[in-house]
Amino acid sequence: MAYGLEIKHKKHLHLVGWFIWLSVFAAIVASGWYGYQYFTKGDLPPFISAKALQADSRVDETSVSNVQVLQHVVPKDEPRYISIPKIDVAPARVFSVGLDETNQLLAPSNISDTVWYNKSAKPGSGYGAILMDAHNGGITRNGVFANIKSLQVGDEITLERGDGEKFIYSVVENQSMHLEEVNKTGMKMMLHSANPDKEGLNLITSDGNWVPKYKQFDKRIMLRAVLVD
């Protein structure tokens, strides 16, 4: 009787051991799968918070003071500030930028600023489109363009030039586009006004998932507005 009990005890431990090893193996496989999905596509399992993982850690999130905003100076015919009342964007600084070595539009270094592509149109030119970009958010706080996705047709955006003159633009189109389509046709579209007969203002920001493999988000918000007469 004692020997029989001993055999049953060993079988029980043997089954428990297999269960533990199978659980560990399953956890390793699952971790590898989720890791691959996140690295290549930005997909995260539902039980992991996405905020800290789906943001660009290279973005400067230092606060910009009111004094720094007021002291911002640009040439008189270039955009100096952008304001979007509907989403509580108070005057945010606009900086002139070009393209990097891969022909990608340079982004603002600070999360509180915006940039204007200096080969696009200027406010008051009466033709073409002004192309601007800003961050949607960072690890600790939102960026200037965090909520432009919510803007609807008819909402207004104001640009102030270096000479103090202000121009108001009305939203006519707002969409989220996959990065592949952005690179294929989207950026060409954003260099033109939504209405060929009116000066345009086009805004870009990131959307979707942060993809570590490419160090960028997999979608873009593409907003187009035109000058109000």
FIVEX-202596 format. One record per residue: x, y, z of N, C-alpha, C in turn. Coordinates in nm, 3 decimals. Layout:
! FIVEX-202596
((X, Y, Z), (X, Y, Z), (X, Y, Z))
...
! end
This chain:
! FIVEX-202596
((0.083, -0.121, 0.000), (0.000, 0.000, 0.000), (0.086, 0.125, 0.000))
((0.191, 0.124, 0.084), (0.279, 0.241, 0.088), (0.349, 0.262, -0.045))
((0.392, 0.151, -0.109), (0.462, 0.162, -0.238), (0.371, 0.221, -0.345))
((0.245, 0.176, -0.342), (0.150, 0.230, -0.439), (0.128, 0.379, -0.422))
((0.123, 0.425, -0.301), (0.105, 0.568, -0.278), (0.225, 0.648, -0.328))
((0.342, 0.590, -0.311), (0.465, 0.659, -0.354), (0.469, 0.676, -0.506))
((0.424, 0.574, -0.578), (0.422, 0.581, -0.724), (0.325, 0.690, -0.770))
((0.209, 0.699, -0.712), (0.112, 0.801, -0.749), (0.166, 0.941, -0.723))
((0.239, 0.958, -0.616), (0.298, 1.089, -0.582), (0.399, 1.131, -0.688))
((0.481, 1.038, -0.736), (0.580, 1.071, -0.838), (0.513, 1.108, -0.970))
((0.406, 1.036, -1.005), (0.335, 1.069, -1.129), (0.275, 1.209, -1.121))
((0.224, 1.241, -1.004), (0.166, 1.374, -0.985), (0.270, 1.483, -1.005))
((0.388, 1.464, -0.948), (0.496, 1.562, -0.965), (0.542, 1.569, -1.110))
((0.543, 1.453, -1.176), (0.584, 1.448, -1.316), (0.490, 1.532, -1.403))
((0.358, 1.520, -1.380), (0.260, 1.596, -1.456), (0.268, 1.746, -1.426))
((0.290, 1.779, -1.299), (0.306, 1.919, -1.261), (0.427, 1.980, -1.331))
((0.536, 1.904, -1.335), (0.657, 1.952, -1.401), (0.635, 1.980, -1.548))
((0.565, 1.888, -1.618), (0.534, 1.909, -1.758), (0.446, 2.032, -1.778))
((0.350, 2.048, -1.689), (0.260, 2.164, -1.697), (0.339, 2.295, -1.684))
((0.434, 2.297, -1.590), (0.515, 2.417, -1.570), (0.599, 2.447, -1.693))
((0.664, 2.341, -1.747), (0.749, 2.362, -1.864), (0.668, 2.406, -1.986))
((0.549, 2.347, -2.002), (0.464, 2.389, -2.113), (0.418, 2.534, -2.098))
((0.390, 2.576, -1.975), (0.348, 2.713, -1.949), (0.460, 2.811, -1.980))
((0.582, 2.774, -1.938), (0.698, 2.858, -1.965), (0.722, 2.869, -2.116))
((0.713, 2.755, -2.185), (0.733, 2.754, -2.330), (0.629, 2.840, -2.400))
((0.502, 2.826, -2.356), (0.394, 2.905, -2.416), (0.417, 3.054, -2.393))
((0.464, 3.090, -2.272), (0.491, 3.230, -2.241), (0.603, 3.286, -2.328))
((0.706, 3.203, -2.351), (0.818, 3.247, -2.436), (0.771, 3.268, -2.579))
((0.692, 3.172, -2.630), (0.641, 3.184, -2.767), (0.552, 3.307, -2.781))
((0.462, 3.327, -2.683), (0.372, 3.442, -2.687), (0.450, 3.573, -2.681))
((0.551, 3.578, -2.593), (0.632, 3.699, -2.581), (0.705, 3.729, -2.712))
((0.758, 3.622, -2.773), (0.827, 3.640, -2.900), (0.735, 3.690, -3.009))
((0.613, 3.634, -3.012), (0.515, 3.674, -3.113), (0.473, 3.819, -3.095))
((0.437, 3.855, -2.972), (0.396, 3.992, -2.946), (0.511, 4.089, -2.971))
((0.632, 4.046, -2.935), (0.749, 4.130, -2.960), (0.770, 4.155, -3.108))
((0.753, 4.052, -3.187), (0.769, 4.065, -3.333), (0.661, 4.157, -3.390))
((0.535, 4.136, -3.345), (0.424, 4.218, -3.393), (0.445, 4.365, -3.359))
((0.493, 4.390, -3.237), (0.515, 4.529, -3.195), (0.630, 4.591, -3.273))
((0.738, 4.517, -3.292), (0.856, 4.571, -3.360), (0.828, 4.602, -3.506))
((0.750, 4.516, -3.573), (0.727, 4.534, -3.716), (0.600, 4.610, -3.751))
((0.499, 4.603, -3.662), (0.371, 4.666, -3.694), (0.322, 4.764, -3.589))
((0.383, 4.761, -3.471), (0.337, 4.848, -3.364), (0.218, 4.793, -3.288))
((0.177, 4.669, -3.318), (0.063, 4.608, -3.249), (0.102, 4.564, -3.109))
((0.020, 4.601, -3.011), (0.044, 4.562, -2.873), (-0.070, 4.475, -2.820))
((-0.038, 4.380, -2.732), (-0.145, 4.302, -2.669), (-0.231, 4.393, -2.583))
((-0.359, 4.360, -2.564), (-0.452, 4.448, -2.493), (-0.418, 4.472, -2.347))
((-0.334, 4.388, -2.288), (-0.304, 4.403, -2.145), (-0.182, 4.490, -2.119))
((-0.123, 4.551, -2.224), (-0.007, 4.638, -2.207), (-0.045, 4.781, -2.242))
((-0.010, 4.875, -2.156), (-0.038, 5.016, -2.182), (0.046, 5.064, -2.299))
((-0.019, 5.137, -2.390), (0.050, 5.178, -2.513), (0.117, 5.314, -2.502))
((0.083, 5.397, -2.403), (0.129, 5.535, -2.399), (0.281, 5.547, -2.404))
((0.350, 5.481, -2.314), (0.495, 5.495, -2.306), (0.566, 5.429, -2.422))
((0.504, 5.322, -2.478), (0.569, 5.248, -2.585), (0.543, 5.310, -2.722))
((0.428, 5.376, -2.739), (0.392, 5.428, -2.869), (0.411, 5.579, -2.875))
((0.533, 5.621, -2.856), (0.568, 5.762, -2.864), (0.717, 5.771, -2.899))
((0.753, 5.883, -2.960), (0.891, 5.904, -3.001), (0.970, 5.966, -2.887))
((1.059, 5.889, -2.828), (1.137, 5.936, -2.713), (1.239, 6.042, -2.751))
((1.260, 6.062, -2.880), (1.358, 6.162, -2.925), (1.304, 6.304, -2.921))
((1.173, 6.317, -2.903), (1.110, 6.450, -2.904), (1.135, 6.522, -2.772))
((1.175, 6.648, -2.783), (1.198, 6.732, -2.664), (1.063, 6.776, -2.607))
((1.036, 6.737, -2.483), (0.908, 6.772, -2.420), (0.923, 6.884, -2.317))
((1.033, 6.956, -2.325), (1.054, 7.071, -2.236), (0.949, 7.178, -2.263))
((0.894, 7.238, -2.159), (0.792, 7.341, -2.175), (0.849, 7.466, -2.240))
((0.768, 7.529, -2.324), (0.805, 7.655, -2.388), (0.729, 7.766, -2.315))
((0.801, 7.864, -2.263), (0.739, 7.970, -2.183), (0.669, 8.073, -2.273))
((0.581, 8.152, -2.213), (0.513, 8.259, -2.286), (0.613, 8.362, -2.337))
((0.718, 8.384, -2.260), (0.822, 8.478, -2.302), (0.891, 8.428, -2.428))
((0.921, 8.299, -2.431), (0.986, 8.242, -2.550), (0.896, 8.253, -2.672))
((0.766, 8.235, -2.651), (0.671, 8.248, -2.762), (0.669, 8.391, -2.813))
((0.661, 8.486, -2.722), (0.655, 8.628, -2.760), (0.783, 8.675, -2.829))
((0.895, 8.616, -2.791), (1.025, 8.657, -2.847), (1.056, 8.591, -2.981))
((0.968, 8.504, -3.025), (0.991, 8.433, -3.152), (0.981, 8.530, -3.269))
((1.084, 8.535, -3.351), (1.089, 8.628, -3.464), (1.118, 8.552, -3.594))
((1.046, 8.589, -3.701), (1.067, 8.530, -3.833), (1.062, 8.643, -3.936))
((1.108, 8.617, -4.060), (1.093, 8.719, -4.165), (0.947, 8.759, -4.181))
((0.923, 8.882, -4.223), (0.788, 8.938, -4.223), (0.688, 8.864, -4.311))
((0.736, 8.792, -4.414), (0.644, 8.724, -4.504), (0.628, 8.574, -4.473))
((0.686, 8.528, -4.362), (0.678, 8.386, -4.326), (0.586, 8.365, -4.207))
((0.529, 8.243, -4.191), (0.442, 8.217, -4.077), (0.518, 8.219, -3.945))
((0.461, 8.291, -3.849), (0.524, 8.304, -3.717), (0.450, 8.223, -3.610))
((0.316, 8.229, -3.613), (0.234, 8.158, -3.515), (0.117, 8.087, -3.585))
((0.071, 7.979, -3.523), (-0.051, 7.913, -3.566), (-0.144, 7.900, -3.445))
((-0.274, 7.926, -3.468), (-0.375, 7.914, -3.362), (-0.493, 7.833, -3.415))
((-0.544, 7.743, -3.331), (-0.661, 7.663, -3.369), (-0.758, 7.664, -3.252))
((-0.850, 7.760, -3.247), (-0.940, 7.776, -3.131), (-1.020, 7.651, -3.097))
((-1.066, 7.578, -3.199), (-1.154, 7.462, -3.176), (-1.088, 7.357, -3.086))
((-0.956, 7.343, -3.093), (-0.887, 7.241, -3.014), (-0.789, 7.306, -2.914))
((-0.816, 7.431, -2.881), (-0.740, 7.502, -2.778), (-0.590, 7.513, -2.806))
((-0.556, 7.529, -2.932), (-0.416, 7.556, -2.966), (-0.398, 7.707, -2.965))
((-0.334, 7.755, -2.858), (-0.303, 7.898, -2.848), (-0.189, 7.925, -2.946))
((-0.154, 8.050, -2.968), (-0.046, 8.073, -3.063), (0.077, 7.987, -3.034))
((0.110, 7.901, -3.129), (0.228, 7.814, -3.119), (0.331, 7.861, -3.220))
((0.456, 7.854, -3.182), (0.563, 7.901, -3.270), (0.571, 7.816, -3.397))
((0.606, 7.883, -3.507), (0.629, 7.815, -3.635), (0.774, 7.838, -3.676))
((0.843, 7.729, -3.708), (0.982, 7.737, -3.752), (0.994, 7.690, -3.897))
((1.085, 7.750, -3.969), (1.111, 7.713, -4.108), (1.203, 7.591, -4.114))
((1.164, 7.490, -4.195), (1.248, 7.371, -4.210), (1.250, 7.327, -4.357))
((1.347, 7.241, -4.386), (1.356, 7.180, -4.518), (1.340, 7.030, -4.506))
((1.415, 6.957, -4.589), (1.410, 6.811, -4.590), (1.540, 6.753, -4.535))
((1.533, 6.630, -4.482), (1.655, 6.564, -4.436), (1.722, 6.492, -4.553))
((1.825, 6.412, -4.523), (1.902, 6.346, -4.629), (1.822, 6.240, -4.705))
((1.708, 6.199, -4.650), (1.623, 6.100, -4.717), (1.499, 6.165, -4.779))
((1.502, 6.297, -4.790), (1.391, 6.375, -4.847), (1.265, 6.369, -4.763))
((1.280, 6.347, -4.633), (1.167, 6.350, -4.541), (1.158, 6.489, -4.478))
((1.036, 6.539, -4.463), (1.016, 6.670, -4.402), (1.062, 6.666, -4.256))
((1.147, 6.759, -4.219), (1.197, 6.765, -4.082), (1.085, 6.802, -3.985))
((1.088, 6.743, -3.867), (0.985, 6.766, -3.766), (1.035, 6.868, -3.664))
((0.945, 6.929, -3.588), (0.988, 7.022, -3.482), (1.072, 6.947, -3.378))
((1.170, 7.014, -3.322), (1.250, 6.951, -3.217), (1.174, 6.950, -3.085))
((1.084, 7.047, -3.066), (1.008, 7.055, -2.941), (0.861, 7.022, -2.965))
((0.801, 6.953, -2.872), (0.663, 6.906, -2.885), (0.562, 7.021, -2.887))
((0.604, 7.141, -2.841), (0.514, 7.256, -2.835), (0.520, 7.343, -2.959))
((0.608, 7.309, -3.053), (0.627, 7.391, -3.172), (0.574, 7.324, -3.299))
((0.564, 7.403, -3.404), (0.526, 7.353, -3.536), (0.634, 7.396, -3.636))
((0.630, 7.334, -3.754), (0.724, 7.373, -3.859), (0.650, 7.400, -3.990))
((0.711, 7.484, -4.070), (0.661, 7.518, -4.203), (0.766, 7.477, -4.304))
((0.725, 7.404, -4.409), (0.817, 7.363, -4.515), (0.850, 7.484, -4.601))
((0.978, 7.525, -4.600), (1.016, 7.651, -4.662), (1.018, 7.651, -4.815))
((0.981, 7.537, -4.876), (0.967, 7.535, -5.021), (0.819, 7.536, -5.062))
((0.732, 7.543, -4.961), (0.589, 7.552, -4.991), (0.548, 7.699, -4.994))
((0.419, 7.726, -5.011), (0.372, 7.864, -5.022), (0.386, 7.941, -4.891))
((0.372, 8.072, -4.899), (0.376, 8.158, -4.782), (0.238, 8.220, -4.759))
((0.205, 8.253, -4.635), (0.075, 8.316, -4.608), (0.060, 8.446, -4.685))
((-0.054, 8.460, -4.752), (-0.079, 8.583, -4.827), (-0.029, 8.578, -4.970))
((0.030, 8.467, -5.011), (0.082, 8.458, -5.147), (-0.031, 8.450, -5.250))
((-0.146, 8.396, -5.206), (-0.261, 8.390, -5.294), (-0.268, 8.266, -5.381))
((-0.172, 8.176, -5.368), (-0.172, 8.055, -5.450), (-0.098, 7.942, -5.376))
((-0.111, 7.822, -5.427), (-0.039, 7.708, -5.369), (-0.089, 7.673, -5.230))
((-0.005, 7.599, -5.158), (-0.043, 7.556, -5.024), (0.074, 7.568, -4.928))
((0.045, 7.616, -4.810), (0.142, 7.623, -4.701), (0.141, 7.486, -4.633))
((0.255, 7.421, -4.624), (0.263, 7.287, -4.565), (0.326, 7.296, -4.427))
((0.254, 7.244, -4.325), (0.303, 7.250, -4.188), (0.295, 7.113, -4.121))
((0.382, 7.095, -4.021), (0.389, 6.968, -3.951), (0.412, 6.995, -3.802))
((0.364, 6.905, -3.716), (0.390, 6.913, -3.572), (0.363, 6.777, -3.511))
((0.409, 6.758, -3.388), (0.393, 6.628, -3.321), (0.252, 6.612, -3.266))
((0.207, 6.486, -3.266), (0.077, 6.456, -3.205), (0.090, 6.434, -3.055))
((0.206, 6.389, -3.010), (0.225, 6.365, -2.867), (0.360, 6.303, -2.837))
((0.389, 6.296, -2.709), (0.513, 6.235, -2.664), (0.486, 6.137, -2.552))
((0.586, 6.106, -2.475), (0.572, 6.009, -2.367), (0.496, 6.068, -2.248))
((0.518, 6.197, -2.220), (0.457, 6.256, -2.100), (0.343, 6.353, -2.129))
((0.333, 6.404, -2.251), (0.224, 6.499, -2.279), (0.196, 6.510, -2.428))
((0.084, 6.572, -2.460), (0.041, 6.586, -2.599), (0.121, 6.693, -2.672))
((0.122, 6.679, -2.804), (0.185, 6.778, -2.889), (0.083, 6.878, -2.940))
((0.131, 6.977, -3.015), (0.044, 7.083, -3.067), (-0.070, 7.027, -3.152))
((-0.040, 6.928, -3.235), (-0.140, 6.874, -3.326), (-0.206, 6.747, -3.273))
((-0.209, 6.729, -3.143), (-0.266, 6.606, -3.084), (-0.411, 6.584, -3.124))
((-0.486, 6.692, -3.141), (-0.630, 6.679, -3.163), (-0.678, 6.729, -3.299))
((-0.586, 6.748, -3.395), (-0.633, 6.797, -3.525), (-0.719, 6.693, -3.597))
((-0.708, 6.568, -3.553), (-0.791, 6.463, -3.612), (-0.940, 6.492, -3.591))
((-0.971, 6.566, -3.485), (-1.111, 6.595, -3.452), (-1.167, 6.716, -3.526))
((-1.083, 6.789, -3.598), (-1.131, 6.906, -3.670), (-1.222, 6.865, -3.785))
((-1.326, 6.942, -3.805), (-1.425, 6.911, -3.908), (-1.432, 7.022, -4.011))
((-1.499, 6.991, -4.120), (-1.515, 7.088, -4.228), (-1.578, 7.216, -4.172))
((-1.515, 7.328, -4.202), (-1.564, 7.457, -4.155), (-1.489, 7.511, -4.034))
((-1.420, 7.427, -3.960), (-1.341, 7.475, -3.847), (-1.228, 7.564, -3.898))
((-1.191, 7.663, -3.817), (-1.096, 7.764, -3.863), (-0.958, 7.753, -3.797))
((-0.858, 7.788, -3.876), (-0.718, 7.789, -3.833), (-0.660, 7.925, -3.871))
((-0.585, 7.985, -3.779), (-0.528, 8.117, -3.806), (-0.376, 8.111, -3.810))
((-0.319, 8.171, -3.912), (-0.174, 8.190, -3.921), (-0.143, 8.338, -3.906))
((-0.039, 8.368, -3.829), (0.008, 8.505, -3.818), (0.147, 8.513, -3.877))
((0.167, 8.607, -3.966), (0.297, 8.625, -4.031), (0.393, 8.703, -3.943))
((0.515, 8.710, -3.989), (0.618, 8.783, -3.916), (0.588, 8.930, -3.902))
((0.511, 8.985, -3.996), (0.476, 9.128, -3.990), (0.349, 9.154, -3.909))
((0.291, 9.048, -3.851), (0.173, 9.064, -3.767), (0.041, 9.044, -3.838))
((0.041, 9.038, -3.971), (-0.085, 9.017, -4.043), (-0.135, 8.874, -4.022))
((-0.267, 8.860, -4.006), (-0.327, 8.729, -3.978), (-0.411, 8.681, -4.096))
((-0.411, 8.549, -4.117), (-0.485, 8.486, -4.224), (-0.565, 8.370, -4.166))
((-0.693, 8.363, -4.203), (-0.781, 8.259, -4.150), (-0.812, 8.157, -4.261))
((-0.800, 8.030, -4.226), (-0.825, 7.920, -4.320), (-0.936, 7.831, -4.264))
((-1.018, 7.779, -4.354), (-1.130, 7.693, -4.316), (-1.103, 7.550, -4.362))
((-1.122, 7.455, -4.273), (-1.096, 7.313, -4.304), (-1.194, 7.264, -4.411))
((-1.142, 7.196, -4.512), (-1.227, 7.139, -4.616), (-1.210, 6.988, -4.627))
((-1.103, 6.935, -4.565), (-1.076, 6.791, -4.578), (-0.986, 6.746, -4.464))
((-1.017, 6.631, -4.404), (-0.937, 6.580, -4.293), (-0.944, 6.427, -4.294))
((-0.830, 6.361, -4.311), (-0.831, 6.216, -4.320), (-0.705, 6.156, -4.259))
((-0.717, 6.028, -4.220), (-0.602, 5.951, -4.172), (-0.558, 5.859, -4.285))
((-0.429, 5.860, -4.313), (-0.378, 5.786, -4.428), (-0.260, 5.698, -4.386))
((-0.256, 5.574, -4.436), (-0.144, 5.485, -4.408), (-0.015, 5.543, -4.467))
((0.094, 5.518, -4.400), (0.222, 5.577, -4.439), (0.261, 5.541, -4.582))
((0.231, 5.419, -4.625), (0.265, 5.380, -4.761), (0.195, 5.470, -4.863))
((0.068, 5.498, -4.837), (-0.007, 5.583, -4.928), (0.041, 5.729, -4.917))
((0.081, 5.769, -4.797), (0.135, 5.904, -4.779), (0.258, 5.923, -4.867))
((0.348, 5.825, -4.864), (0.471, 5.835, -4.943), (0.446, 5.820, -5.093))
((0.341, 5.747, -5.127), (0.311, 5.723, -5.268), (0.244, 5.842, -5.334))
((0.136, 5.891, -5.274), (0.060, 6.000, -5.335), (0.025, 6.113, -5.239))
((0.023, 6.082, -5.108), (-0.024, 6.179, -5.010), (0.056, 6.307, -5.004))
((0.189, 6.296, -5.002), (0.271, 6.416, -4.990), (0.262, 6.504, -5.113))
((0.246, 6.443, -5.229), (0.227, 6.522, -5.351), (0.098, 6.602, -5.341))
((-0.007, 6.537, -5.289), (-0.135, 6.604, -5.270), (-0.122, 6.721, -5.173))
((-0.043, 6.701, -5.067), (-0.033, 6.803, -4.963), (0.047, 6.926, -5.006))
((0.112, 6.918, -5.118), (0.185, 7.034, -5.170), (0.096, 7.123, -5.256))
((-0.031, 7.084, -5.270), (-0.126, 7.161, -5.350), (-0.247, 7.199, -5.265))
((-0.308, 7.309, -5.301), (-0.427, 7.354, -5.230), (-0.545, 7.263, -5.265))
((-0.635, 7.242, -5.167), (-0.755, 7.163, -5.192), (-0.846, 7.232, -5.292))
((-0.828, 7.365, -5.306), (-0.902, 7.443, -5.404), (-0.801, 7.523, -5.486))
((-0.780, 7.485, -5.612), (-0.679, 7.552, -5.695), (-0.696, 7.703, -5.707))
((-0.818, 7.750, -5.679), (-0.846, 7.892, -5.691), (-0.821, 7.969, -5.562))
((-0.783, 7.895, -5.455), (-0.760, 7.960, -5.326), (-0.628, 7.913, -5.264))
((-0.570, 8.003, -5.187), (-0.450, 7.967, -5.111), (-0.486, 7.860, -5.008))
((-0.402, 7.757, -4.996), (-0.430, 7.648, -4.904), (-0.336, 7.643, -4.786))
((-0.384, 7.579, -4.679), (-0.302, 7.551, -4.561), (-0.320, 7.402, -4.530))
((-0.212, 7.325, -4.537), (-0.219, 7.181, -4.516), (-0.136, 7.141, -4.394))
((-0.199, 7.067, -4.304), (-0.134, 7.025, -4.180), (-0.115, 6.874, -4.175))
((0.000, 6.833, -4.123), (0.031, 6.690, -4.111), (0.072, 6.659, -3.967))
((0.028, 6.545, -3.918), (0.080, 6.494, -3.792), (0.068, 6.342, -3.792))
((0.132, 6.278, -3.697), (0.133, 6.132, -3.690), (0.001, 6.079, -3.636))
((-0.026, 5.953, -3.673), (-0.147, 5.885, -3.627), (-0.119, 5.735, -3.628))
((-0.206, 5.658, -3.564), (-0.190, 5.513, -3.566), (-0.095, 5.461, -3.461))
((-0.018, 5.357, -3.496), (0.072, 5.290, -3.403), (0.218, 5.328, -3.426))
((0.293, 5.336, -3.317), (0.437, 5.358, -3.325), (0.504, 5.226, -3.362))
((0.582, 5.226, -3.472), (0.648, 5.104, -3.520), (0.798, 5.116, -3.494))
((0.850, 5.043, -3.394), (0.993, 5.054, -3.359), (1.088, 5.025, -3.476))
((1.049, 4.931, -3.562), (1.136, 4.895, -3.674), (1.169, 5.016, -3.760))
((1.072, 5.103, -3.781), (1.091, 5.220, -3.866), (1.105, 5.350, -3.787))
((1.088, 5.342, -3.655), (1.098, 5.458, -3.567), (1.004, 5.570, -3.608))
((0.881, 5.531, -3.641), (0.778, 5.628, -3.675), (0.640, 5.563, -3.666))
((0.536, 5.648, -3.671), (0.400, 5.597, -3.667), (0.360, 5.545, -3.805))
((0.260, 5.458, -3.808), (0.224, 5.394, -3.935), (0.114, 5.467, -4.013))
((0.065, 5.580, -3.959), (-0.035, 5.659, -4.029), (-0.005, 5.808, -4.013))
((-0.071, 5.888, -4.095), (-0.060, 6.033, -4.085), (-0.199, 6.096, -4.098))
((-0.220, 6.202, -4.020), (-0.339, 6.285, -4.038), (-0.305, 6.385, -4.148))
((-0.390, 6.394, -4.249), (-0.368, 6.484, -4.360), (-0.487, 6.581, -4.366))
((-0.464, 6.702, -4.317), (-0.572, 6.801, -4.310), (-0.545, 6.912, -4.412))
((-0.651, 6.948, -4.487), (-0.637, 7.057, -4.583), (-0.744, 7.163, -4.558))
((-0.699, 7.286, -4.559), (-0.787, 7.402, -4.540), (-0.758, 7.504, -4.648))
((-0.852, 7.597, -4.667), (-0.832, 7.702, -4.767), (-0.860, 7.839, -4.705))
((-0.799, 7.939, -4.763), (-0.811, 8.076, -4.712), (-0.955, 8.124, -4.718))
((-0.998, 8.185, -4.608), (-1.133, 8.243, -4.604), (-1.131, 8.379, -4.670))
((-1.225, 8.401, -4.760), (-1.230, 8.529, -4.833), (-1.267, 8.645, -4.738))
! end
